[in-house]
Amino acid sequence: MVPQNMLAELGGRSAYSTQPGNFTAYFQYKIAPYQSDYYLYFPKEPFAIRYTNEIFNKLYEYQGYDIIKYLEFHYSRYPYKEDFLKFLSYEILVRQQKGPNKSRYLKLHATQTWVTERQQEREQQLRTDLQVELKAAIENRQSISPEDKEQEIQAIQDKVMHRMHQFMDTTEERMAAMTRSLVTGNMVFTMIPMQKN
């Protein structure tokens, strides 16, 4: 254990893979000479840390709305939208804490605003989908035999619970994003239970 602890203290140990390409590719990349489009470029297959750093190096090249176009380019190509937004949100949090560079901080803030907007859109889509599913279930209820009603009720409950979990995950991410953008210092937030009237 002593050598492991020494390696960890000296930075010789990492939780990240030492095998090139062993990471989740949230942002599209190519092994090719650098070009000034939205793709990330590497001379050879990158390691996880280099890949993640390049996402933000590329982001820092853009200004204003071009940041949003860069994000939208990659977001539209990644199939798991909530995962993409969570990845970006947590990476922003870490990078906002790193240093006083005002320009980069503002770009990260714009990126966090974009993430929050996408999360709100996803939340609204979840609500709309749930309304459509419930309406269809109610309309179909009249044509169902009494024996099948219990199964239908269970199916509706399962759908509602699944959607509620998705909604709560999205809401938690949005609240975390909003609190991250505040300068909190050493504030401690305490939940106070509500009293019933």
C-alpha positions in Angstrom: 0.0 0.0 0.0 2.9 2.4 0.7 4.1 2.5 -2.9 0.5 3.0 -4.1 -0.1 5.8 -1.7 3.2 7.5 -2.8 2.3 7.2 -6.4 -1.1 8.7 -5.8 0.5 11.6 -3.8 3.0 12.3 -6.5 0.4 12.2 -9.3 1.8 8.9 -10.8 -1.6 7.2 -10.5 -4.8 8.1 -12.4 -8.4 6.9 -12.5 -8.3 7.4 -16.2 -7.4 4.7 -18.7 -3.9 4.6 -20.0 -5.2 3.0 -23.2 -5.9 5.4 -26.2 -9.5 5.6 -27.2 -10.9 4.1 -24.0 -13.5 6.8 -23.3 -17.0 7.8 -24.2 -17.0 10.0 -27.3 -19.6 12.6 -26.5 -18.0 14.9 -29.0 -17.2 13.8 -32.6 -13.5 13.5 -33.4 -11.2 12.6 -36.2 -7.6 11.3 -36.4 -6.3 13.9 -38.9 -4.6 17.3 -39.1 -6.4 20.1 -37.4 -9.2 21.9 -39.3 -11.3 24.8 -38.3 -14.7 23.0 -38.3 -16.6 21.6 -35.3 -14.8 18.3 -35.1 -12.1 17.6 -32.6 -8.8 16.6 -34.3 -5.9 14.4 -33.0 -2.7 13.2 -34.6 -3.3 9.8 -33.1 -6.0 8.1 -31.0 -6.2 10.2 -27.8 -6.3 9.2 -24.1 -9.4 10.1 -22.1 -8.0 13.2 -20.4 -6.5 14.7 -23.7 -9.9 14.0 -25.4 -11.9 15.8 -22.7 -9.4 18.8 -22.6 -9.7 19.1 -26.3 -13.5 19.5 -26.1 -12.9 22.6 -24.1 -9.9 23.9 -26.0 -12.0 23.8 -29.1 -14.9 25.5 -27.2 -12.6 28.3 -26.1 -11.8 29.1 -29.7 -15.4 30.3 -30.3 -17.3 33.4 -29.3 -21.0 34.0 -28.6 -23.4 32.1 -30.7 -20.7 30.1 -32.4 -20.2 28.3 -29.0 -23.9 27.3 -29.2 -23.5 26.0 -32.8 -20.5 24.0 -31.8 -22.4 22.4 -28.9 -25.5 21.8 -31.0 -23.3 20.1 -33.7 -22.1 17.5 -31.2 -25.4 17.2 -29.2 -27.4 16.4 -32.3 -25.0 13.5 -33.1 -24.8 11.9 -29.7 -27.7 9.5 -29.1 -28.1 9.7 -25.3 -29.0 13.3 -24.7 -29.3 13.2 -20.9 -25.9 11.6 -20.7 -24.4 14.2 -22.9 -25.9 17.0 -20.8 -24.8 15.5 -17.5 -21.2 15.0 -18.8 -21.0 18.6 -20.0 -22.6 20.0 -16.9 -20.1 18.3 -14.5 -17.1 19.1 -16.7 -18.2 22.8 -16.7 -18.4 22.7 -12.9 -14.9 21.5 -12.5 -13.5 23.9 -15.1 -15.2 26.9 -13.6 -13.4 26.2 -10.3 -10.0 26.0 -11.9 -9.0 29.6 -12.5 -9.7 33.3 -12.8 -9.6 33.6 -16.6 -12.6 35.8 -17.3 -12.9 35.0 -21.0 -13.0 31.3 -20.4 -15.4 31.7 -17.4 -17.8 33.6 -19.6 -17.7 30.9 -22.3 -18.3 28.2 -19.7 -21.2 30.2 -18.4 -22.7 30.5 -21.9 -22.2 26.7 -22.2 -24.0 26.1 -18.9 -26.8 28.3 -20.0 -27.2 26.2 -23.1 -27.1 23.0 -21.0 -29.9 24.3 -18.8 -32.0 25.3 -21.8 -31.6 21.7 -23.3 -32.6 20.2 -19.9 -35.7 22.4 -19.8 -36.6 21.3 -23.4 -36.2 17.7 -22.4 -38.3 18.2 -19.3 -41.1 19.8 -21.4 -40.9 16.9 -23.9 -41.3 14.4 -21.0 -44.4 16.2 -19.9 -45.8 16.3 -23.4 -45.1 12.6 -24.0 -46.7 11.7 -20.7 -49.8 13.7 -21.5 -50.1 11.9 -24.9 -49.6 8.5 -23.3 -52.2 9.1 -20.6 -54.7 10.5 -23.1 -54.3 7.4 -25.3 -54.7 5.1 -22.3 -57.9 6.9 -21.2 -59.4 6.7 -24.7 -58.6 3.0 -24.9 -60.0 2.3 -21.5 -63.6 2.1 -22.8 -62.7 -0.7 -25.2 -60.9 -2.9 -22.6 -62.5 -5.9 -20.9 -62.8 -5.7 -17.1 -60.1 -8.4 -16.7 -57.5 -6.3 -18.6 -58.2 -3.1 -16.6 -55.9 -4.1 -13.8 -53.1 -4.7 -16.2 -53.7 -1.4 -17.8 -53.7 0.4 -14.5 -50.4 -1.2 -13.6 -48.9 -0.3 -17.0 -50.0 3.4 -16.6 -48.5 3.5 -13.1 -45.3 2.1 -14.4 -45.1 4.7 -17.2 -45.9 7.5 -14.8 -43.3 6.4 -12.4 -40.7 6.0 -15.2 -41.5 9.5 -16.5 -41.4 11.0 -13.0 -37.9 9.5 -12.4 -36.8 11.1 -15.7 -38.3 14.4 -14.7 -36.7 14.3 -11.3 -33.3 13.5 -12.8 -33.7 16.5 -15.2 -34.9 18.8 -12.5 -32.0 17.8 -10.2 -29.5 18.5 -13.0 -31.1 21.9 -13.7 -31.1 22.9 -10.0 -27.4 21.8 -9.7 -26.5 23.9 -12.8 -28.3 27.0 -11.3 -26.5 26.6 -8.0 -23.1 26.1 -9.6 -23.3 29.4 -11.3 -23.8 31.2 -8.0 -20.9 32.3 -5.9 -21.7 30.5 -2.7 -18.5 30.8 -0.6 -19.0 28.8 2.5 -22.8 28.8 2.6 -24.6 25.7 3.8 -28.1 24.9 2.6 -30.5 23.2 5.0 -33.7 21.6 4.0 -36.5 22.6 6.5 -39.5 20.2 6.5 -42.8 21.9 5.6 -45.6 21.8 8.2 -49.0 20.6 7.1 -51.9 23.0 7.8 
